[in-house]
Amino acid sequence: MSVLVTGGNGLLSSWIIYYLAQKGKRIISVDLKPRTFDYLEEFKDQINFIQGDVLEWSQILPIFHSKENEIEGIIHTPAEMASPRYWNNPYRSTYLNVVGTLNLLEFARLYQVPKFLYVSSGAVYGEVKDSPSELTHPVNPSDLYGAGKVGSEYISLQYGNHYQIDVRVIRPYFFFGPGLLPSEMNPLFRNLLGSMEGLDNLQLEKGRDQSLGFTYVKDTALGAVLAYETEHPEHRVFNIATDEVTSFPELARLAQKYSDQPQKVILGAGKLFPRGETLDISLAMKELGYTPQYRMEKAVAEYSEWIHKQLRSNM
């Protein structure tokens, strides 16, 4: 049996694949383009990559047809993140985030795949003053990206209710780490962490007065795998984040500390995102056994090592 991971060459999904493979699982990874990750080399015999677009039935149907009765579950990750690319093309971005999810849910129904994990976002809560909990805070998105994630959550959960699919939802929060260089990430991380890659012109129009629960991608991926594998959890929706809050200036300072050639970062006053600082993870800790392993300085130091290794290999 195999786990089907859509968007398998994304940052989070690549680490989800890593931890699944580490447990001996076989993985069918679906993405638009092939990509290699150094940390997946040891598991390449367990990973079957198939090029495909989750919006195109003609590309996804053959996967399910050829792998019928082989797929034990689906972990669905593809999404356009909240970034200028999203806001510049809101129709296609929202279409991917919502219809891409609907397509995989329908294949789960048609091919009787028993388990489905949807990767949502802490953006569903909008801007709150405290750390929102799944049990006490209603979803209240403050932008179109969050609204699309809310819609996909409800669609996923109701598919589960109607068609006896074991649907679970995770809500990650601002994750980063090995797998993508800062230059390959959205403007937030490119500018805050770009010093470690030697990037210049690092600036954000706002953010000097904002703090967030920036989460190391390995912690996010471990939480996702726990949410997928835990048997008979009482709840279906889990925040996966860190309980440590880091300001934008502090994250930029840490990146400079672990840079060979520290670069200046200019941050404008105010908040860049209408988001709360971090998420309440007590439910995931209680029901999934989830505990973040990385504090921020350890995360930045390890990420810096990976960045420098990539830069040396490209010389």
N, C-alpha and C positions, 0 to 999 in steps of 0.2 A: 504494500500500500504506500501511497505517496501523498504529500501535502502539496496542493497547488498554491503557489504564491504569485499573485499578480503584481505587476510593477516590480518584479524581482531584482532589478538592477538599480533600484533606488537606495538611498542611504540607509533608511531604517530597515527596509526589506532585506538588504544584503546581510545585515546582522541578525535578523530573524532567521534567515536561512542558515547562517553560521551556527546558531544555538540549536536549531532543529537537527542539523547534520551532526553536530557534536553528540546529540542524543541517539544517533543511529538512524534518523529518519531519512527517507528518500524524498527528494523535492523536485517538483516540476515548476520551473521558473519561467514566467511569461513576461516579456517586455518588448518595447518597440525596437530596441537595438541591443546587440550583444555588448557586454562590457566585462572586463576582468577585474577581480579584486584579489589582492595579494593574500588576504586572510582566508579566502575560500579555496585556495589552490589545493590544500590537503584534503578537501572534500569533493573535488571535481567529479569523482566517480559516482557520487551520490546525487549529483545535480544534473537534471535534464533541462537544458535551456531551449525554449521554443519562442521564436520571434512572432509577436502578435500584438494586435491593438484591441483593448477591451471594448472599444466602441464598434468594432467590426465583427458582426456575427460570423461572417464567412471565414474569419481567421481564428475565432475561438471555438466554433462548433466542432471542427475536426479534432481539436485537442480532447474534448470530452467524448467524442465518438470513438477515438482510438484508445482512450484510457478508461473506457467505461468499466465500472466496478473496481478500478484501481485507485481512485481518488478518495481518501479518507476525510478530507476537509479542505476548505479554501480559506486563505488569508488574503484579504483584498486591501491593497495599499495605494493604488494609483490615485493621484490627486494633483491638481495645480495648486501650489501653495499660495498663501496670501502675500503677494509681492506685486511690483509694478507690472509684471507679465500677466498676472491675473486681472488687475484693474484695467489694463489696456485691451484685454479681450475677454470681457466678462461672460459673454454668451458661451463661447467654447469652453472656458474654464469651468463654469457651472455645469455645463452639459457633461463634461468629463467626470466631474466629481459626483454628479447625481446619476446620470444614465449609465456610466461605467459600472457603478455599484449595482444598479437595477439589472443590468445584463448578467452579471455573475450570479446574482441571486436567482434569476430565472433559470440559468443553467444548473444551479444547485437543485432547484425544484424538479426540473425535467430529468436530470440524471440521478436524482435521489442521493445527493451528497449530504451526509448527515450533520456536518459541522461547518460553521461559517463565522470567521472573525473579521469584523469590520474595523478598520483603523480610522477613527474619527479625529477630533481635535478638541483641545481645551477652549478653542475659540467659540464653542457653542454657548459658553456662559456669558460672553460679552465682557464688559468692563464691570468688575465688582470690587468692593473695597476689602473683602477678606478672601480667604482661600476657599473657593467653592467646593462643596461636597456633592456627590452624585445623589445623595439622599435628601439633602436640605435645600439645594439651590436649583430652581427651575432653569431650563435653558432659556437664554435671552440674548441671542447673537446681536452683535453691534455692527456687523458688516455682512456683505453678500457671501463672502467665503464661509463664515460661520453659519449662515442660514442654509447654505447648501449641505454643510456637514450635518446640521440638525435634521434636514429632510432625509438624508441618506440613513441616519440612525433610525428614524421612525420607520422608514420603508424596510430596513433590514430586520428590525425587531418584529414587525407585523408579518413579514414573510415567514419568519420563524414560528410565530404563533399559528398562522394559518396552515402551514405546510410541514409542520413537525421537523423543522431544521433547528439544530442547537446553535442559535445565533448569540454571539457575544460581541461587545463593543468596547474598544479602548479609546481613551482620550489623552493622547500624548501632548507634550508642551515644549515647544522651542528646543528641539534636540539638535545636536551637532556632534561631529567626531570623525574618526577615520572612515574613509570611503569616498569622501569628496574634499577637495582642497577648498579653502575659503573662496578662491576665485570662481569656483563652480557652484557656490551656494547663493542664496538670495542676498540682496544688498545688506540686510541686517548683519549677517555673519561675515560677509565679505569685508565689511568695514570694521567690525569689532575685532575680528580675528585675523585680518589680512596681514598684520605685521609679521606673523610667523611665516608667511610665504614671501615676505619681502615686497608686498604690494604697496603702491603709493596712492596718493590722492584719496585717503581714507576719511570719509566724512558722511555724516547723516544730518539732515536738516533739523531733526529733533531727536530726543532721547537722553539728553543729559540728566533729566529728572525722573528717569524710569528705571525700575528694577523688575526682573522677571526670574522665574524658576527655570533658568537654562539647564537642560538635562543632557548628560552624556548619552550618546546614542546606544552604547552598550547596555545601560540601565533601561532605556526605553524598550530595546529589543528583548531583554530578559523578561520584562513585564508583559510584553506581548505574548511571548511563548508561554508564560505562566497562565495568562488569561485563556489561551487556546487549549492548554492541556489539563488544567485543573478540573477534576471530576465533580460534577453536581454542585457548582457554586450557587449560593442562595440568590445572588443578584446577577445581572447580565451586563451591566455597564460599569466600567472601572476607569478612574483617573490613573494615568501612569506618568509620573513626573518626579521631581525632587522636592524636598521640603526646604531646600536652601535657596534663598533669594539673593541674586547678584545684580548689582547696578550695572548699567551700560558702561560708565567710566571704569568700574572695577574690572569688568571682563576685558576691556581694551588694555588696561594696565597689566593684567596677567599675560595677555598675548604679547605685549611688549617685553615683559620679563623673560619669556621663553622664546624670544626672537634673537637671531644672530645679528640682525640689523634693525633695531626697533624703529618703527615709523610713527609719526604723530597722527593722532586720531582727533578730528574735530567733530564735536557733537553740539547741535543746536539745543536751545532750551526747550523744555516741555517733554511730552510723551509722544513717541512715534506710533504706538499702537493703542487702540482702546481695549486694553486687556487688564485683567486682575494680575496680581504679582505672581502667584503660583496656584497649584491645585491641592486640595486636601486628598492625601493618598491613604488615609487610614483604612478605607474599605478594602483596597487592594492588599494592604499589609495584612489585614485580618483574614480575608477569604482566599487570597492567592499566595500568601507568604512572600509578597514582594517587599524588598528593602533596597533602596538605592545604594550602590556600592562606591560611587564616586562623589567626593566633594569637589568643588569647582577647581581648586588649584591642581589637584591630582588629575582631573580630567584634561585641563589645558596642557599640563606637562606631558601627558601621554599623547595627546593629539599632536603636540609640537614635534615629538619624536617621529610620529608617522609622517607628518608633512615633510620633515627634513629628509627622511628616507626616500620619499617620492621624488623630491627635488634632486637628490643625488642620483637616483636611478635614471632621471631624464636628462642628465648632463651629457 
